[in-house]
């Protein structure tokens, strides 16, 4: 199976997306959000629904505060077609099984900026 240019782009988007969620420095996080996302990006998961780059960066900071010492890891291959992709991830401390896991679906605009993120949580700590 050959990799299409769109798949390669979505692989890059997923890698940058995970780096954005792992960026502990607020300025670096804002830079990655601006690089990856449209100005009016909307992020929705079971716990939050926010619109805009600043709100997304603040949400990421809040998750980092809730789970200190944890980091996100991309799981498996990115599944993409047209202007959308889905990919799995885990969140946990290094060296032990991650207590949080889920997958996200992203859509992009004509410029390749993420416009929408739909987050799903498959595993949460009790």
Contact map, one row per residue, 1 for C-alpha under 8 A:
111000000000000000000000000000000000000000000000000000000000000000000000000000000000000000000000000000000000000000000000000000
111100000000000000000000000000000000000000000000000000000000000000000000000000000000000000000000000000000000000000000000000000
111110110000000000000000000000000000000000000000000000000000000000000000000000000000000000000000000000000000000000000000000000
011111110000000000000000000000000000000000000000000000000000000000000000000000000000000000000000000000000000000000000000000000
001111111000000000000000000000000000000000000000000000000000000000000000000000000000000000000000000000000000000000000000000000
000111111100000000000000000000000000000000000000000000000000000000000000000000011100000000000000000000000000000000000000000000
001111111110000000000000000000000000000000000000000000000000000000000000000001111000000000000000000000000000000000000000000000
001111111111000000000000000000000000000000000000000000000000000000000000000000000000000000000000000000000000000000000000000000
000011111111100000000000000000000000000000000000000000000000000000000000000000000000000000000000000000000000000000000000000000
000001111111110000000000000000000000000000000000000000000000000000000000000001010000100000000000000000000000000000000000000000
000000111111111000000000000000000000000000000000000000000000000000000000000001000000000000000000000000000000000000000000000000
000000011111111100000000000000000000000000000000000000000000000000000000000000000000000000000000000000000000000000000000000000
000000001111111110000000000000000001000000000000000000000000000000000000000000000000000000000000000000000000000000000000000000
000000000111111111000000000000000000000000000000000000000000000000000000010001000000001000000000000000000000000000000000000000
000000000011111111100000000000000000000000000000000000000000000000000000010000000000000000000000000000000000000000000000000000
000000000001111111110000000000010001000000000000000000000000000000000000000000000000000000000000000000000000000000000000000000
000000000000111111111000000000000001000000000000000000000000000000000000000000000000000000000000000000000000000000000000000000
000000000000011111111100000000000000000000000000000000000000000000000001110000000000000000000000000000000000000000000000000000
000000000000001111111110000000010000000000000000000000000000000000000000000000000000000000000000000000000000000000000000000000
000000000000000111111110000010011000000000000000000000000000000000000000000000000000000000000000000000000000000000000000000000
000000000000000011111110000010000000000000000000000000000001000000000011000000000000000000000000000000000000000000000000000000
000000000000000001111111000000000000000000000000000000000000000000000011000000000000000000000000000000000000000000000000000000
000000000000000000111111110110000000000000000000000000000000000000000000000000000000000000000000000000000000000000000000000000
000000000000000000000111110110000000000000000000000000000000100100000000000000000000000000000000000000000000000000000000000000
000000000000000000000011111110000000000000000000000000000000000000000000000000000000000000000000000000000000000000000000000000
000000000000000000000011111111000000000000000000000000001000100000000000000000000000000000000000000000000000000000000000000000
000000000000000000000000111111100000000000000000000000000000000000000000000000000000000000000000000000000000000000000000000000
000000000000000000000011111111110000000000000000000000000000000000000000000000000000000000000000000000000000000000000000000000
000000000000000000011011111111111000000000000000000000001000000000000000000000000000000000000000000000000000000000000000000000
000000000000000000000000011111111100000000000000000011001000000000000000000000000000000000000000000000000000000000000000000000
000000000000000000000000001111111110000000000000000000000000000000000000000000000000000000000000000000000000000000000000000000
000000000000000100110000000111111111000000000000000000000000000000000000000000000000000000000000000000000000000000000000000000
000000000000000000010000000011111111100000000000000010011000000000000000000000000000000000000000000000000000000000000000000000
000000000000000000000000000001111111111000000000000010000000000000000000000000000000000000000000000000000000000000000000000000
000000000000000000000000000000111111100000000000000000000000000000000000000000000000000000000000000000000000000010000000000000
000000000000100110000000000000011111110000000000000000000000000000000000000000000000000000000000000000000000000011000000000000
000000000000000000000000000000001111111010000000000010000000000000000000000000000000000000000000000000000000000011100000000000
000000000000000000000000000000000101111110000000000110000000000000000000000000000000000000000000000000000000000011100000000000
000000000000000000000000000000000100111110000000000110000000000000000000000000000000000000000000000000000000000000000000000000
000000000000000000000000000000000000011111000000001110000000000000000000000000000000000000000000000000000000000000100000000000
000000000000000000000000000000000000111111100000001110010000000000000000000000000000000000000000000000000000000001111000000000
000000000000000000000000000000000000000111110000111100010000000000000000000000000000000000000000000000000000000000111000000000
000000000000000000000000000000000000000011111001111000010000000000000000000000000000000000000000000000000000000000011110000000
000000000000000000000000000000000000000001111111110000000000000000000000000000000000000000000000000000000000000000001110000000
000000000000000000000000000000000000000000111111100000000000000000000000000000000000000000000000000000000000000000000111100000
000000000000000000000000000000000000000000011111000000000000000000000000000000000000000000000000000000000000000000000011100000
000000000000000000000000000000000000000000011111100000000000000000000000000000000000000000000000000000000000000000000000000000
000000000000000000000000000000000000000000111111110000000000000000000000000000000000000000000000000000000000000000000000000000
000000000000000000000000000000000000000001111011111000000000000000000000000000000000000000000000000000000000000000000000000000
000000000000000000000000000000000000000001110001111100110000000000000000000000000000000000000000000000000000000000000000000000
000000000000000000000000000000000000000111100000111110110000000000000000000000000000000000000000000000000000000000000000000000
000000000000000000000000000000000000011111000000011111110000000000000000000000000000000000000000000000000000000000000000000000
000000000000000000000000000001001100111110000000001111111000000000000000000000000000000000000000000000000000000000000000000000
000000000000000000000000000001000000000000000000000111111100000000000000000000000000000000000000000000000000000000000000000000
000000000000000000000000000000000000000000000000011111111110000000000000000000000000000000000000000000000000000000000000000000
000000000000000000000000000000001000000011100000011111111111000000000000000000000000000000000000000000000000000000000000000000
000000000000000000000000010011001000000000000000000011111111100000000000000000000000000000000000000000000000000000000000000000
000000000000000000000000000000000000000000000000000001111111110000000000000000000000000000000000000000000000000000000000000000
000000000000000000000000000000000000000000000000000000111111111000000000000000000000000000000000000000000000000000000000000000
000000000000000000001000000000000000000000000000000000011111111100000000000000000000000000000000000000000000000000000000000000
000000000000000000000001010000000000000000000000000000001111111110000000000000000000000000000000000000000000000000000000000000
000000000000000000000000000000000000000000000000000000000111111111000000000000000000000000000000000000000000000000000000000000
000000000000000000000000000000000000000000000000000000000011111111100000000000000000000000000000000000000000000000000000000000
000000000000000000000001000000000000000000000000000000000001111111111100000000000000000000000000000000000000000000000000000000
000000000000000000000000000000000000000000000000000000000000111111110000000000000000000000000000000000000000000000000000000000
000000000000000000000000000000000000000000000000000000000000011111110000000000000000000000000000000000000000000000000000000000
000000000000000000000000000000000000000000000000000000000000001111111100000000000000000000000000000000000000000000000000000000
000000000000000000000000000000000000000000000000000000000000000111111100000000000000000000000000000000000000000000000000000000
000000000000000000000000000000000000000000000000000000000000000100111110000000000000000000011000000000000000000000000000000000
000000000000000000000000000000000000000000000000000000000000000100111111000000000000000000111100000000000000000000000000000000
000000000000000000001100000000000000000000000000000000000000000000001111100000000000000000111100000000000000000000000000000000
000000000000000001001100000000000000000000000000000000000000000000000111110000000000000011110000000000000000000000000000000000
000000000000000001000000000000000000000000000000000000000000000000000011111000000000000011100000000000000000000000000000000000
000000000000011001000000000000000000000000000000000000000000000000000001111100000000001111000000000000000000000000000000000000
000000000000000000000000000000000000000000000000000000000000000000000000111110000000001111000000000000000000000000000000000000
000000000000000000000000000000000000000000000000000000000000000000000000011111000000001100000000000000000000000000000000000000
000000000000000000000000000000000000000000000000000000000000000000000000001111100000001000000000000000000000000000000000000000
000000100110010000000000000000000000000000000000000000000000000000000000000111110000111100000000000000000000000000000000000000
000000100000000000000000000000000000000000000000000000000000000000000000000011111000111000000000000000000000000000000000000000
000001100100000000000000000000000000000000000000000000000000000000000000000001111111110000000000000000000000000000000000000000
000001100000000000000000000000000000000000000000000000000000000000000000000000111111100000000000000000000000000000000000000000
000001000000000000000000000000000000000000000000000000000000000000000000000000011111000000000000000000000000000000000000000000
000000000000000000000000000000000000000000000000000000000000000000000000000000011111100000000000000000000011100000000000000000
000000000000000000000000000000000000000000000000000000000000000000000000000000011111110000000000000000001111000000000000000000
000000000100000000000000000000000000000000000000000000000000000000000000000001111011111000000000000000001110000000000000000000
000000000000000000000000000000000000000000000000000000000000000000000000000001110001111100000000000000111100000000000000000000
000000000000010000000000000000000000000000000000000000000000000000000000011111100000111110000000000000111000000000000000000000
000000000000000000000000000000000000000000000000000000000000000000000000011101000000011111000000000011110000000000000000000000
000000000000000000000000000000000000000000000000000000000000000000000001111000000000001111100000000011110000000000000000000000
000000000000000000000000000000000000000000000000000000000000000000000001111000000000000111110000011111000000000000000000000000
000000000000000000000000000000000000000000000000000000000000000000000111100000000000000011111000011110000000000000000000000000
000000000000000000000000000000000000000000000000000000000000000000001111000000000000000001111101111100000000000000000000000000
000000000000000000000000000000000000000000000000000000000000000000001110000000000000000000111111110000000000000000000000000000
000000000000000000000000000000000000000000000000000000000000000000000110000000000000000000011111000000000000000000000000000000
000000000000000000000000000000000000000000000000000000000000000000000000000000000000000000001111100000000000000000000000000000
000000000000000000000000000000000000000000000000000000000000000000000000000000000000000000011111110000000000000000000000000000
000000000000000000000000000000000000000000000000000000000000000000000000000000000000000000011011111000000000000000000000000000
000000000000000000000000000000000000000000000000000000000000000000000000000000000000000001111001111110000000000000000000000000
000000000000000000000000000000000000000000000000000000000000000000000000000000000000000001110000111110000000000000000000001110
000000000000000000000000000000000000000000000000000000000000000000000000000000000000000001110000011111000000000000000000111110
000000000000000000000000000000000000000000000000000000000000000000000000000000000000000111100000011111100000000000000000111100
000000000000000000000000000000000000000000000000000000000000000000000000000000000000000111000000000111110000000000000011111000
000000000000000000000000000000000000000000000000000000000000000000000000000000000000011110000000000011111000000000000011110000
000000000000000000000000000000000000000000000000000000000000000000000000000000000000011110000000000001111100000000001111000000
000000000000000000000000000000000000000000000000000000000000000000000000000000000001111000000000000000111110000000011110000000
000000000000000000000000000000000000000000000000000000000000000000000000000000000001110000000000000000011111000001111100000000
000000000000000000000000000000000000000000000000000000000000000000000000000000000011100000000000000000001111100001111000000000
000000000000000000000000000000000000000000000000000000000000000000000000000000000011000000000000000000000111111111110000000000
000000000000000000000000000000000000000000000000000000000000000000000000000000000010000000000000000000000011111111100000000000
000000000000000000000000000000000000000000000000000000000000000000000000000000000000000000000000000000000001111110000000000000
000000000000000000000000000000000000000000000000000000000000000000000000000000000000000000000000000000000001111110000000000000
000000000000000000000000000000000000000000000000000000000000000000000000000000000000000000000000000000000001111111000000000000
000000000000000000000000000000000011110000000000000000000000000000000000000000000000000000000000000000000001111111100000000000
000000000000000000000000000000000001110010000000000000000000000000000000000000000000000000000000000000000111100111111000000000
000000000000000000000000000000000000110111000000000000000000000000000000000000000000000000000000000000000111100011111000000000
000000000000000000000000000000000000000011100000000000000000000000000000000000000000000000000000000000001111000001111100000000
000000000000000000000000000000000000000011110000000000000000000000000000000000000000000000000000000000011110000001111110000000
000000000000000000000000000000000000000000111000000000000000000000000000000000000000000000000000000000011100000000011111000000
000000000000000000000000000000000000000000111100000000000000000000000000000000000000000000000000000001111000000000001111100000
000000000000000000000000000000000000000000001100000000000000000000000000000000000000000000000000000001110000000000000111110000
000000000000000000000000000000000000000000001100000000000000000000000000000000000000000000000000000111100000000000000011111100
000000000000000000000000000000000000000000000000000000000000000000000000000000000000000000000000000111100000000000000001111100
000000000000000000000000000000000000000000000000000000000000000000000000000000000000000000000000001111000000000000000000111110
000000000000000000000000000000000000000000000000000000000000000000000000000000000000000000000000001110000000000000000000111111
000000000000000000000000000000000000000000000000000000000000000000000000000000000000000000000000001100000000000000000000001111
000000000000000000000000000000000000000000000000000000000000000000000000000000000000000000000000000000000000000000000000000111
